Amino acid sequence: MQSKTKYLIALVIFTAASIASQYGSTISVPLWGNFWLPLSAFTVIPLLDVVRSFVQHYAEQSNMTLKQSAFQMLTIPLVVAFLFMIGAGLPMSIFLGAIAAVNIGGLFDIYIFRLAKRISEKPQIRMIFSNLAATLVGGAVFFAVAFTDLTVWLGLQEVNVVLRDNLVQGWLAQCMAIWVMGCSMANFVIAPLVKWLEKSK
């Protein structure tokens, strides 16, 4: 299978995961004390981050420029998510928070992933660094938009139905869960699976 085909397949999976992560973010899971996290933080968001790293890896193998791959990875999920918000009633604050997080955190991820090539060629190793930055930055943006009255203050909706307390605790719990599960998934599941599939052809 050619690198371009692998890139397109990974991009489709990435887009689907970005949509699923938004719906999972409407459900909060209590942990201990004031700590909590969105359901998607330990389910589909780690998959989203892992696939993003492999999308970038195959983009490089296809000789795509950073600008080309970044444009596609940031705009395609935006358009699809917007359509889902209109058709499936996704809360405005979740939609805007997720889009802001995917784009801002995604820019950090894409840039640091390229820099980490100096350390390793393997995407599962490079994402350890890029995903940490993306999770911290993107998570902070998401929580600030999705779970506060910011969208109400801006006049985008009358009430935020997913308003939450203890945002710092939720952000820290989400960042740790996403980073640990994403790195584990990349190194122990996705990378071996990709290697096996490529050897079997």
BATORBA-685055 format. One record per residue (C-alpha): x, y, z; residue in three letters. Coordinates in nm, 3 decimals, always signed. Layout:
<atoms>
ATOM,east,north,up,resn
ATOM,X,Y,Z,Ala
...
</atoms>
This chain:
<atoms>
ATOM,east,north,up,resn
ATOM,+0.000,+0.000,+0.000,Met
ATOM,+0.140,+0.338,-0.099,Gln
ATOM,+0.214,+0.607,+0.158,Ser
ATOM,-0.044,+0.839,+0.003,Lys
ATOM,-0.316,+0.576,+0.048,Thr
ATOM,-0.210,+0.516,+0.407,Lys
ATOM,-0.221,+0.890,+0.465,Tyr
ATOM,-0.577,+0.917,+0.332,Leu
ATOM,-0.697,+0.621,+0.539,Ile
ATOM,-0.541,+0.765,+0.854,Ala
ATOM,-0.694,+1.105,+0.776,Leu
ATOM,-1.043,+0.953,+0.750,Val
ATOM,-0.997,+0.774,+1.085,Ile
ATOM,-0.865,+1.096,+1.239,Phe
ATOM,-1.171,+1.290,+1.121,Thr
ATOM,-1.412,+1.025,+1.255,Ala
ATOM,-1.233,+1.020,+1.590,Ala
ATOM,-1.249,+1.399,+1.615,Ser
ATOM,-1.628,+1.386,+1.579,Ile
ATOM,-1.670,+1.104,+1.831,Ala
ATOM,-1.451,+1.285,+2.083,Ser
ATOM,-1.687,+1.583,+2.086,Gln
ATOM,-1.988,+1.373,+2.180,Tyr
ATOM,-1.789,+1.192,+2.449,Gly
ATOM,-1.691,+1.528,+2.597,Ser
ATOM,-2.053,+1.601,+2.696,Thr
ATOM,-2.035,+1.325,+2.962,Ile
ATOM,-1.820,+1.378,+3.272,Ser
ATOM,-1.679,+1.095,+3.482,Val
ATOM,-1.605,+1.166,+3.854,Pro
ATOM,-1.275,+1.038,+3.989,Leu
ATOM,-1.176,+1.134,+4.345,Trp
ATOM,-1.226,+1.453,+4.539,Gly
ATOM,-1.279,+1.736,+4.292,Asn
ATOM,-1.105,+1.553,+4.007,Phe
ATOM,-1.306,+1.448,+3.704,Trp
ATOM,-1.263,+1.412,+3.330,Leu
ATOM,-1.475,+1.386,+3.014,Pro
ATOM,-1.563,+1.033,+2.904,Leu
ATOM,-1.379,+1.080,+2.575,Ser
ATOM,-1.053,+1.160,+2.758,Ala
ATOM,-0.981,+0.792,+2.822,Phe
ATOM,-1.157,+0.650,+2.518,Thr
ATOM,-1.153,+0.818,+2.178,Val
ATOM,-0.928,+1.126,+2.232,Ile
ATOM,-0.614,+0.913,+2.286,Pro
ATOM,-0.697,+0.735,+1.960,Leu
ATOM,-0.742,+1.074,+1.793,Leu
ATOM,-0.396,+1.186,+1.905,Asp
ATOM,-0.229,+0.860,+1.802,Val
ATOM,-0.385,+0.866,+1.457,Val
ATOM,-0.283,+1.232,+1.415,Arg
ATOM,+0.079,+1.126,+1.464,Ser
ATOM,+0.049,+0.852,+1.203,Phe
ATOM,-0.123,+1.093,+0.964,Val
ATOM,+0.179,+1.320,+0.992,Gln
ATOM,+0.416,+1.025,+0.953,His
ATOM,+0.252,+0.914,+0.627,Tyr
ATOM,+0.231,+1.274,+0.506,Ala
ATOM,+0.609,+1.297,+0.541,Glu
ATOM,+0.653,+0.969,+0.354,Gln
ATOM,+0.432,+1.109,+0.078,Ser
ATOM,+0.660,+1.415,+0.056,Asn
ATOM,+0.380,+1.649,+0.159,Met
ATOM,+0.483,+1.983,+0.299,Thr
ATOM,+0.406,+2.081,+0.657,Leu
ATOM,+0.166,+2.346,+0.529,Lys
ATOM,-0.027,+2.095,+0.316,Gln
ATOM,-0.070,+1.830,+0.586,Ser
ATOM,-0.150,+2.088,+0.856,Ala
ATOM,-0.415,+2.252,+0.637,Phe
ATOM,-0.592,+1.922,+0.569,Gln
ATOM,-0.569,+1.799,+0.928,Met
ATOM,-0.710,+2.121,+1.067,Leu
ATOM,-0.978,+2.210,+0.812,Thr
ATOM,-1.137,+1.873,+0.728,Ile
ATOM,-1.241,+1.792,+1.090,Pro
ATOM,-1.364,+2.152,+1.125,Leu
ATOM,-1.601,+2.123,+0.829,Val
ATOM,-1.728,+1.778,+0.926,Val
ATOM,-1.776,+1.877,+1.291,Ala
ATOM,-1.970,+2.185,+1.185,Phe
ATOM,-2.207,+1.970,+0.981,Leu
ATOM,-2.254,+1.735,+1.276,Phe
ATOM,-2.327,+2.027,+1.509,Met
ATOM,-2.603,+2.149,+1.277,Ile
ATOM,-2.752,+1.806,+1.212,Gly
ATOM,-2.710,+1.631,+1.548,Ala
ATOM,-2.752,+1.907,+1.804,Gly
ATOM,-2.404,+1.909,+1.953,Leu
ATOM,-2.381,+2.184,+2.223,Pro
ATOM,-2.229,+2.503,+2.085,Met
ATOM,-1.973,+2.530,+2.366,Ser
ATOM,-1.849,+2.173,+2.309,Ile
ATOM,-1.825,+2.230,+1.934,Phe
ATOM,-1.632,+2.556,+1.965,Leu
ATOM,-1.411,+2.421,+2.244,Gly
ATOM,-1.325,+2.108,+2.050,Ala
ATOM,-1.253,+2.299,+1.729,Ile
ATOM,-1.034,+2.550,+1.914,Ala
ATOM,-0.852,+2.269,+2.096,Ala
ATOM,-0.800,+2.059,+1.781,Val
ATOM,-0.664,+2.356,+1.587,Asn
ATOM,-0.450,+2.523,+1.855,Ile
ATOM,-0.333,+2.201,+2.020,Gly
ATOM,-0.298,+2.046,+1.675,Gly
ATOM,-0.059,+2.318,+1.562,Leu
ATOM,+0.163,+2.248,+1.864,Phe
ATOM,+0.139,+1.875,+1.792,Asp
ATOM,+0.227,+1.907,+1.424,Ile
ATOM,+0.519,+2.143,+1.479,Tyr
ATOM,+0.675,+1.952,+1.771,Ile
ATOM,+0.621,+1.620,+1.591,Phe
ATOM,+0.838,+1.752,+1.307,Arg
ATOM,+1.104,+1.875,+1.550,Leu
ATOM,+1.108,+1.539,+1.729,Ala
ATOM,+1.228,+1.376,+1.408,Lys
ATOM,+1.575,+1.469,+1.530,Arg
ATOM,+1.522,+1.220,+1.813,Ile
ATOM,+1.352,+0.935,+1.628,Ser
ATOM,+1.193,+0.844,+1.294,Glu
ATOM,+0.925,+0.635,+1.467,Lys
ATOM,+0.589,+0.815,+1.503,Pro
ATOM,+0.509,+0.638,+1.832,Gln
ATOM,+0.827,+0.783,+1.985,Ile
ATOM,+0.789,+1.132,+1.843,Arg
ATOM,+0.430,+1.159,+1.968,Met
ATOM,+0.547,+1.123,+2.329,Ile
ATOM,+0.674,+1.480,+2.301,Phe
ATOM,+0.425,+1.630,+2.058,Ser
ATOM,+0.122,+1.481,+2.230,Asn
ATOM,+0.225,+1.614,+2.570,Leu
ATOM,+0.237,+1.970,+2.437,Ala
ATOM,-0.086,+1.932,+2.239,Ala
ATOM,-0.269,+1.781,+2.536,Thr
ATOM,-0.167,+2.053,+2.779,Leu
ATOM,-0.239,+2.342,+2.543,Val
ATOM,-0.542,+2.198,+2.366,Gly
ATOM,-0.693,+2.077,+2.694,Gly
ATOM,-0.664,+2.421,+2.853,Ala
ATOM,-0.832,+2.581,+2.551,Val
ATOM,-1.109,+2.321,+2.544,Phe
ATOM,-1.194,+2.355,+2.912,Phe
ATOM,-1.190,+2.736,+2.894,Ala
ATOM,-1.439,+2.738,+2.606,Val
ATOM,-1.652,+2.427,+2.661,Ala
ATOM,-1.718,+2.430,+3.035,Phe
ATOM,-1.746,+2.801,+3.116,Thr
ATOM,-1.993,+3.080,+3.034,Asp
ATOM,-1.763,+3.219,+2.764,Leu
ATOM,-2.002,+3.130,+2.481,Thr
ATOM,-2.292,+3.283,+2.677,Val
ATOM,-2.092,+3.601,+2.738,Trp
ATOM,-2.014,+3.619,+2.365,Leu
ATOM,-2.385,+3.584,+2.286,Gly
ATOM,-2.346,+3.254,+2.101,Leu
ATOM,-2.593,+3.067,+2.323,Gln
ATOM,-2.836,+3.157,+2.601,Glu
ATOM,-2.713,+2.897,+2.849,Val
ATOM,-2.425,+2.649,+2.861,Asn
ATOM,-2.585,+2.311,+2.938,Val
ATOM,-2.247,+2.147,+3.006,Val
ATOM,-2.119,+2.405,+3.255,Leu
ATOM,-1.871,+2.245,+3.500,Arg
ATOM,-1.691,+2.329,+3.824,Asp
ATOM,-1.333,+2.240,+3.929,Asn
ATOM,-1.193,+2.308,+3.583,Leu
ATOM,-0.825,+2.292,+3.684,Val
ATOM,-0.870,+1.947,+3.836,Gln
ATOM,-1.061,+1.829,+3.530,Gly
ATOM,-0.796,+1.967,+3.296,Trp
ATOM,-0.510,+1.801,+3.486,Leu
ATOM,-0.692,+1.466,+3.502,Ala
ATOM,-0.775,+1.482,+3.131,Gln
ATOM,-0.418,+1.571,+3.029,Cys
ATOM,-0.270,+1.284,+3.228,Met
ATOM,-0.527,+1.033,+3.101,Ala
ATOM,-0.494,+1.133,+2.736,Ile
ATOM,-0.114,+1.143,+2.737,Trp
ATOM,-0.063,+0.812,+2.919,Val
ATOM,-0.329,+0.623,+2.724,Met
ATOM,-0.227,+0.778,+2.391,Gly
ATOM,+0.141,+0.688,+2.432,Cys
ATOM,+0.049,+0.338,+2.552,Ser
ATOM,-0.190,+0.285,+2.263,Met
ATOM,+0.066,+0.408,+2.010,Ala
ATOM,+0.356,+0.196,+2.135,Asn
ATOM,+0.177,-0.124,+2.237,Phe
ATOM,-0.120,-0.146,+1.998,Val
ATOM,-0.110,+0.077,+1.689,Ile
ATOM,+0.262,+0.059,+1.605,Ala
ATOM,+0.281,-0.325,+1.633,Pro
ATOM,-0.041,-0.354,+1.431,Leu
ATOM,+0.090,-0.127,+1.154,Val
ATOM,+0.419,-0.316,+1.149,Lys
ATOM,+0.238,-0.650,+1.122,Trp
ATOM,+0.011,-0.526,+0.843,Leu
ATOM,+0.305,-0.392,+0.643,Glu
ATOM,+0.498,-0.718,+0.684,Lys
ATOM,+0.199,-0.930,+0.579,Ser
ATOM,+0.167,-0.764,+0.240,Lys
</atoms>
